[in-house]
Amino acid sequence: MKISTQLMYSGNPREAADQVKALEDAGLDTVWVPEAYGFDSPTLMGYLAAKTERVEIGSAILNVYSRTPSALLQTAAGLDNVSQGRAIIGLGASGPQVIEGFHGVPYDKPLGRTKEIIELIRAGLRRETLVHDGIFTLPLPEGQGTGIGKPLKLLTKPERPSIPLYIAALGPKSVEGAAEYADGWLPFLFVPERSGQVWGDSLARGTAKRREGLAPLEICAGGMVAIGEGPETKALLDFARPMVALYVGGMGARGKNFYNDLMSQYGYEQEAQQIQDLYLGGNKRDAEKLVPVELLEWGNLVGPASYVQERVAAFAEAGVTNLQVMPASDDPAATVRQLRELVGA
């Protein structure tokens, strides 16, 4: 099992990036770089490529609306070159608030867009001439634009003819798509004990149609990690409450919140509704208090070393191949080093 973390930054991503080298030396396998509506991922990924030697560098995520398929192809090829073959491209639909509010693009056909983009990136990395007729049409057909566009292939030779393409997905159809044609899947708020009842059927349907030549689906999921004895370590679970409440309560409008739907599917429908009501009403602290302790226990790795090792096994049993963690300690590198030993034990 690989170990990864997400680059966390507040205002100055350079400072967060400076810590990645120490985590790499401690045994970290992958660092994921978010984007949302902050700094763009590719710039920070290129910066990390220059600061590191071994760690994989992934986008988590680049949305499938604000860049054309060819621009995503160029980004993938460029990042893979400067990292010497360490790039992973995480793609996703994001959400309508960001896509329509920040980018000013209609939030439509997320599944079809994602699938076509993956097909075009793969064809482009093989340096095939890009000709496509679907949601995306290359070149533009007669009657659109100037009419002088012509089919082209990537000008430069990629570092690798294939780069891992992951999909961030929660809904049944998008998870099925990830299992069918993506290299990896990036779920969020993943609970091993309940993942099968939510996504088991979708993963099975997608796997049954999985594209020939693709390796088994990689799954990257995890949570906060803190290894230690005593109640003071368990109390660190409370630090996960604000993030869960933010996504379940505030990431989307009523009826359009994927994370709220997920919490309901986990069996916490009443709590999900109450958290959303409180959060949207401005009572964030009260919303955080309603996040079930059981959910926090299952979704994170917090406790004595023997317990954390049990949680690692639970994630592995649920199919996770890359354990994404957020160290909650004064020495994140030491935590990653200790976790590395537990994963390998």
C-alpha positions in Angstrom: 0.0 0.0 0.0 1.3 3.4 -1.0 1.1 6.4 1.4 0.1 9.8 0.2 -0.9 13.2 1.5 -2.6 16.3 0.2 -0.7 19.6 0.0 -2.3 21.8 2.5 -1.6 25.6 2.4 -3.1 28.7 3.7 -2.0 31.8 1.7 1.5 30.7 0.8 1.8 27.3 -0.9 5.6 27.6 -1.1 5.8 27.0 2.7 3.7 23.9 2.5 5.7 22.6 -0.5 8.9 23.0 1.5 7.7 20.3 3.8 7.1 17.8 1.1 10.8 17.0 0.7 11.0 15.9 4.4 7.9 13.8 3.9 9.4 12.2 0.8 12.5 11.3 2.8 10.2 9.8 5.5 8.6 7.4 2.9 5.8 9.3 1.4 4.9 7.9 -2.1 2.5 10.5 -3.5 1.6 14.2 -2.9 -1.8 15.5 -4.2 -2.2 19.1 -5.1 -5.7 20.6 -4.8 -7.0 23.5 -6.9 -10.7 24.3 -6.2 -10.8 28.1 -6.7 -7.4 28.9 -5.3 -4.0 28.7 -6.9 -3.9 26.4 -9.9 -2.5 22.9 -9.4 -0.1 22.6 -12.4 2.0 25.6 -11.2 2.5 24.1 -7.8 3.0 20.6 -9.2 5.9 21.9 -11.4 7.4 23.6 -8.3 7.2 20.4 -6.4 8.8 18.5 -9.2 11.9 20.7 -8.8 11.9 20.3 -5.0 11.6 16.5 -4.9 13.2 13.4 -6.5 11.0 10.4 -6.0 7.5 11.2 -4.8 4.6 11.0 -7.3 2.9 14.4 -7.9 -0.8 14.3 -8.5 -3.5 16.8 -9.2 -6.5 16.5 -7.0 -8.3 17.7 -9.0 -8.3 19.5 -12.3 -11.9 20.1 -13.2 -13.1 19.0 -16.7 -14.8 22.3 -17.5 -12.3 25.2 -17.4 -9.6 23.7 -19.7 -10.0 22.1 -23.1 -9.0 18.4 -23.5 -6.0 19.5 -25.5 -4.9 22.0 -22.7 -5.2 19.1 -20.2 -3.1 17.0 -22.5 -0.4 19.6 -22.7 -0.5 20.0 -18.9 -0.2 16.2 -18.4 2.7 15.9 -20.8 4.5 19.0 -19.4 4.2 17.9 -15.8 5.3 14.4 -16.6 8.4 15.8 -18.3 9.5 18.2 -15.6 8.9 15.5 -12.9 10.7 12.9 -15.0 7.7 10.6 -15.1 6.2 11.1 -11.7 2.9 12.9 -12.7 -0.6 11.7 -11.9 -3.5 13.6 -13.3 -6.6 13.6 -11.1 -9.7 14.8 -12.9 -13.2 15.6 -11.7 -16.4 17.5 -12.3 -16.0 19.7 -9.2 -19.5 21.2 -8.5 -21.9 23.7 -10.0 -21.1 26.4 -7.5 -17.4 26.5 -8.6 -17.9 25.7 -12.2 -20.7 28.1 -12.9 -19.9 30.7 -10.2 -16.1 30.9 -10.6 -15.5 29.7 -14.1 -18.7 30.9 -15.7 -19.2 27.6 -17.6 -22.5 25.6 -17.6 -22.3 22.5 -15.4 -23.5 19.9 -17.9 -22.7 16.4 -19.0 -20.0 15.7 -16.4 -19.8 12.0 -17.1 -19.6 12.3 -20.9 -17.0 15.2 -20.6 -14.8 13.2 -18.3 -14.9 10.1 -20.4 -14.1 12.0 -23.6 -11.3 13.9 -22.0 -9.6 10.7 -20.8 -9.9 9.3 -24.3 -8.3 12.4 -25.9 -5.5 12.7 -23.3 -4.6 9.1 -23.9 -4.7 9.4 -27.7 -2.6 12.6 -27.5 0.1 11.1 -25.3 0.4 8.4 -27.9 0.9 11.3 -30.3 -2.1 10.4 -32.4 -3.7 13.1 -34.5 -6.6 14.5 -32.5 -9.8 14.0 -34.4 -13.0 13.6 -32.3 -16.7 14.0 -32.7 -18.7 14.2 -29.5 -19.2 16.7 -26.7 -15.8 17.9 -27.9 -15.3 18.2 -31.7 -11.8 18.4 -33.1 -11.1 20.1 -35.4 -14.1 22.5 -35.3 -16.6 21.5 -38.0 -17.3 23.6 -41.1 -19.5 26.5 -40.3 -17.9 27.2 -36.9 -14.9 29.5 -36.3 -12.8 30.5 -39.3 -13.1 27.1 -41.0 -9.3 26.7 -41.3 -8.6 24.6 -38.3 -6.8 21.3 -39.1 -6.1 18.1 -37.2 -2.9 18.2 -35.1 -1.0 15.9 -32.9 1.1 16.9 -29.8 4.2 18.7 -31.1 6.6 17.4 -28.4 7.4 13.8 -27.4 6.0 13.0 -24.0 8.1 11.6 -21.2 5.8 8.5 -21.1 3.2 7.4 -23.6 0.7 6.8 -20.8 0.2 8.8 -17.6 -2.1 7.6 -14.8 -5.5 9.3 -15.0 -7.6 9.3 -11.9 -11.2 10.4 -11.4 -12.7 12.0 -8.3 -16.2 10.5 -8.1 -18.9 9.9 -5.6 -22.1 9.2 -7.6 -22.9 5.7 -8.8 -22.5 6.4 -12.5 -19.3 8.3 -12.1 -17.8 5.6 -9.9 -18.9 3.0 -12.4 -17.1 5.1 -15.1 -13.9 5.3 -13.0 -13.9 1.5 -12.6 -14.4 1.1 -16.4 -11.9 3.4 -17.9 -9.8 5.3 -15.4 -6.4 4.3 -13.9 -7.5 5.3 -10.4 -10.4 6.5 -8.3 -10.3 9.4 -5.8 -13.3 9.1 -3.4 -13.8 11.5 -0.5 -15.0 11.0 3.1 -14.3 7.3 2.5 -15.5 5.0 5.3 -14.2 1.4 4.7 -17.0 -0.2 6.7 -19.7 1.4 4.6 -18.0 1.8 1.3 -19.2 -1.6 -0.1 -22.9 -0.8 0.5 -22.5 2.6 -1.2 -20.2 1.9 -4.1 -19.9 -1.9 -4.3 -22.4 -2.4 -7.1 -21.0 0.5 -9.2 -17.5 -0.7 -8.9 -18.5 -4.2 -9.9 -20.4 -3.0 -13.0 -17.5 -0.8 -14.1 -14.9 -3.5 -13.4 -16.9 -6.0 -15.6 -16.5 -3.5 -18.5 -13.0 -2.5 -17.7 -10.9 -1.5 -20.7 -8.5 -4.2 -22.0 -4.9 -3.4 -21.1 -5.7 -1.3 -18.0 -4.2 -2.5 -14.7 -6.5 -3.0 -11.8 -8.2 0.2 -10.5 -6.1 2.1 -7.9 -8.1 3.5 -5.1 -6.7 6.5 -3.1 -8.5 7.2 0.2 -7.8 7.7 3.9 -8.1 10.4 6.6 -6.3 12.1 9.5 -3.6 10.0 11.2 -2.4 10.4 14.8 -0.5 7.6 16.5 -0.4 7.6 20.3 -1.8 6.4 23.6 -4.3 8.0 25.9 -7.4 10.2 25.5 -5.4 13.2 24.3 -4.7 11.3 21.0 -8.4 10.3 20.5 -9.4 13.9 21.2 -7.6 14.9 18.0 -10.5 13.4 16.1 -12.3 16.6 16.9 -10.0 18.4 14.4 -11.7 16.4 11.6 -15.2 17.8 12.5 -14.9 21.2 10.8 -13.9 19.6 7.4 -16.7 17.0 7.5 -19.3 19.7 8.5 -18.0 22.0 5.8 -18.5 19.4 3.0 -21.7 17.8 4.3 -23.2 21.1 5.3 -21.8 23.8 3.1 -20.4 22.4 -0.1 -23.4 22.9 -2.3 -27.1 23.9 -2.1 -29.9 21.8 -0.7 -30.5 18.9 -3.0 -27.2 19.5 -4.8 -24.6 18.5 -2.2 -22.9 15.2 -3.1 -21.3 14.9 0.3 -24.5 15.3 2.1 -26.0 12.6 0.0 -23.0 10.4 0.8 -23.4 10.8 4.6 -27.1 9.8 4.2 -26.1 6.7 2.2 -23.7 5.8 5.0 -26.8 5.7 7.3 -26.7 9.1 8.9 -29.6 10.7 7.0 -31.0 12.6 10.0 -27.5 13.9 11.0 -26.8 14.9 7.4 -29.9 17.0 7.2 -29.4 18.6 10.6 -25.7 19.5 9.8 -26.8 21.1 6.5 -29.6 23.1 8.2 -27.3 24.4 10.9 -24.4 25.1 8.5 -26.4 27.0 5.9 -28.0 28.9 8.8 -24.7 30.1 9.9 -24.3 27.9 13.0 -21.1 26.2 11.9 -19.9 25.2 15.4 -23.3 23.5 16.2 -23.1 21.7 12.9 -19.6 20.4 13.7 -20.8 18.9 17.1 -23.4 16.8 15.2 -20.8 14.9 13.2 -21.1 11.3 14.6 -18.0 10.1 16.5 -18.4 6.7 14.9 -18.1 8.2 11.4 -14.9 10.1 12.6 -13.5 6.8 14.0 -14.1 4.9 10.8 -12.9 7.6 8.4 -9.6 8.3 10.2 -6.6 6.6 11.7 -6.3 7.9 15.2 -5.2 6.0 18.3 -2.5 3.6 19.5 -0.2 2.0 16.9 -2.0 -1.3 17.1 -5.3 0.4 16.5 -4.0 2.4 13.6 -2.6 -0.8 12.1 -6.2 -2.2 12.3 -7.5 0.8 10.5 -4.9 0.4 7.8 -6.0 -3.2 7.3 -9.7 -2.0 7.1 -8.8 0.4 4.3 -6.8 -2.3 2.5 -9.7 -4.7 2.8 -12.0 -2.1 1.3 -9.7 -2.0 -1.8 -7.6 1.1 -1.0 -4.2 0.9 -2.6 -3.0 4.4 -1.8 -3.6 5.5 1.8 -4.1 9.3 1.8 -3.4 10.7 5.2 -3.2 14.1 7.0 -0.7 13.8 9.8 -2.0 15.5 13.0 1.3 16.0 14.9 4.1 18.4 15.5 6.4 16.2 13.3 4.5 15.1 10.2 7.6 13.4 8.8 8.0 11.2 11.9 4.3 10.3 11.7 4.7 9.3 8.0 7.8 7.3 8.9 5.9 5.4 11.7 2.9 4.8 9.4 5.2 3.5 6.8 6.4 0.8 9.3 2.8 -0.1 10.2 1.8 -0.4 6.6 4.7 -2.6 5.8 4.3 -4.7 9.0 
